[in-house]
Amino acid sequence: MVENRKPIWIKEATEMVMHFKKRGSLEKVSLDDCDGRFLAQPLKADHDVPPFNRSPYDGFALRASDTIGASRENPLTFEVVDEIGAGSVSHYELGSMEAIRIMTGAQIPQNADCVIMLELVQEKKHSNGRQYIVLKRPLQKGDNISFQGEDAKLGTSLIKQGEKINPGVKALLATFGYPEVPCVEPPLVGIITTGSELLRPEEDLVPGKIRNSNGYMIEAQIVRAGGLYKRYGSVSDQFKDLLSIVKKAMTECDIVITTGGVSVGDYDYMPKVYQSLGAELLFNKIAMRPGSVTSCAQKDGKLFFGLSGNPSACYIGFELYVRPYIRYWLYSSKPYLKKITGKLKSDFPKANPFSRFVRCKLSIENGHVYANPVGLDKSGVVTSLAWADCLAVLPGGTKGFAVEDSVEILMLEDQEGSEDPWIESRFSKL
């Protein structure tokens, strides 16, 4: 049994974890396989985009000065002297009252300084075989031209290191010629679920048993954060079994997570496991609800996170402490959950001796952001986790909150993140 568990502030727990933060190694990954990975180096433009003046439409390249005075009453006729397909270049030097047919993406020919779209001209073919167009409107110099470098100029910083590779980033990587992409090698996180009461999902329920949900939940959270996981399965409440599997995970993984076994019962062995490993216990209680029994230890700079066996407490412990560690590993400059301010959608009268993280659904109504509590607010509840996309933070030392009260909101699904962790208002006495 663990005695004298003194809670520490969330800020202190965060600082203790991030004191051991480290960056992952760089590895080259094929452009075909880089989706969802994180950049290990900033992406800069190594050439202008577009690399030349080009046409954004199918149409005709002209000299603007030749179109002066064109109107319905005074249509002007131009001879079509050449045609440029995408990827081709015309060597014809455009002369007076001449036009060159041009396709989308093709380079603007010499002397041309504007483009008129195909559907805005009348095409004619004379008996001598020559092509002409009739123009009924004037153009200005630069009309309908995508200019060299207007999208990105040589040397421009485009994407910071630590950014997740999404479809848009992948397009940039292809644009700037990255057949191999400098990515961060993700951390491998070992997951150990503890408890003799746990069943696999395919097993039938029997009295006194529950199915293991924490292991699968944590796996999904690791993937969302950008890490890899290794499953060590469920371990019974036997100290020797638990110690053996934790030792194995410690040698094979960059981070080790256990769920359950961190409370104060006779079968909660994680503190004893830390001691047997020679690990330094950083903390074993935090002034928060749910997840107050979240623990963390370190040995030779490697972290062991002991998360609660209660699903909601386990989930929130991961998001507040494990996620930023993983995101920093992946070079993020904003490793913490993104914070916004909004209003509470319904009353929450429960007193809060510790800061409370309430599972909520975000909505926008009449220009205001609302956090609407979902499901039961108990640490052992699973269903509300599936419905929530944010956490409303209710500071400790308060007597409850009412609808329309202003609250800070932590975004669970937002990939942007925050540079700074949430820091509690110190209303309560520990």
Stockholm file with secondary structure:
# STOCKHOLM 1.0

chainA/1-430         MVENRKPIWIKEATEMVMHFKKRGSLEKVSLDDCDGRFLAQPLKADHDVPPFNRSPYDGFALRASDTIGASRENPLTFEVVDEIGAGSVSHYELGSMEAIRIMTGAQIPQNADCVIMLELVQEKKHSNGRQYIVLKRPLQKGDNISFQGEDAKLGTSLIKQGEKINPGVKALLATFGYPEVPCVEPPLVGIITTGSELLRPEEDLVPGKIRNSNGYMIEAQIVRAGGLYKRYGSVSDQFKDLLSIVKKAMTECDIVITTGGVSVGDYDYMPKVYQSLGAELLFNKIAMRPGSVTSCAQKDGKLFFGLSGNPSACYIGFELYVRPYIRYWLYSSKPYLKKITGKLKSDFPKANPFSRFVRCKLSIENGHVYANPVGLDKSGVVTSLAWADCLAVLPGGTKGFAVEDSVEILMLEDQEGSEDPWIESRFSKL
#=GR chainA/1-430 SS CCCCCCCBCHHHHHHHHHTTCCCCCEEEEEGGGCTTCBBSSCEECSSCBSSSCBCSSSEEEECGGGGTTCCSSSCEEEEEEEEECTTCCCCCCCCTTEEEEECTTCBCCTTCCEEEEGGGSEEEECTTSCEEEEECSCCCTTTTCBCTTSSBCTTCEEECTTCBCCHHHHHHHHHTTCSEEEEECCCEEEEEEECTTEECTTSCCCTTCEECCHHHHHHHHHHHHTCEEEEEEEECSCHHHHHHHHHHHHHHCSEEEEESCCSSSTTCCHHHHHHHHTCEEEESCBSEESCTTCEEEEETTEEEEEECSSHHHHHHHIIIIIHHHHHHHTTCSCCBCEEEEEEESSCBCCCBSSEEEEEEEEEEETTEEEEEECSCCCTTCCHHHHHCSEEEEECTTBCCBCTTCEEEEEESSCSSCBSSCCCCCCCSCC
#=GC SS_cons         CCCCCCCBCHHHHHHHHHTTCCCCCEEEEEGGGCTTCBBSSCEECSSCBSSSCBCSSSEEEECGGGGTTCCSSSCEEEEEEEEECTTCCCCCCCCTTEEEEECTTCBCCTTCCEEEEGGGSEEEECTTSCEEEEECSCCCTTTTCBCTTSSBCTTCEEECTTCBCCHHHHHHHHHTTCSEEEEECCCEEEEEEECTTEECTTSCCCTTCEECCHHHHHHHHHHHHTCEEEEEEEECSCHHHHHHHHHHHHHHCSEEEEESCCSSSTTCCHHHHHHHHTCEEEESCBSEESCTTCEEEEETTEEEEEECSSHHHHHHHIIIIIHHHHHHHTTCSCCBCEEEEEEESSCBCCCBSSEEEEEEEEEEETTEEEEEECSCCCTTCCHHHHHCSEEEEECTTBCCBCTTCEEEEEESSCSSCBSSCCCCCCCSCC
//
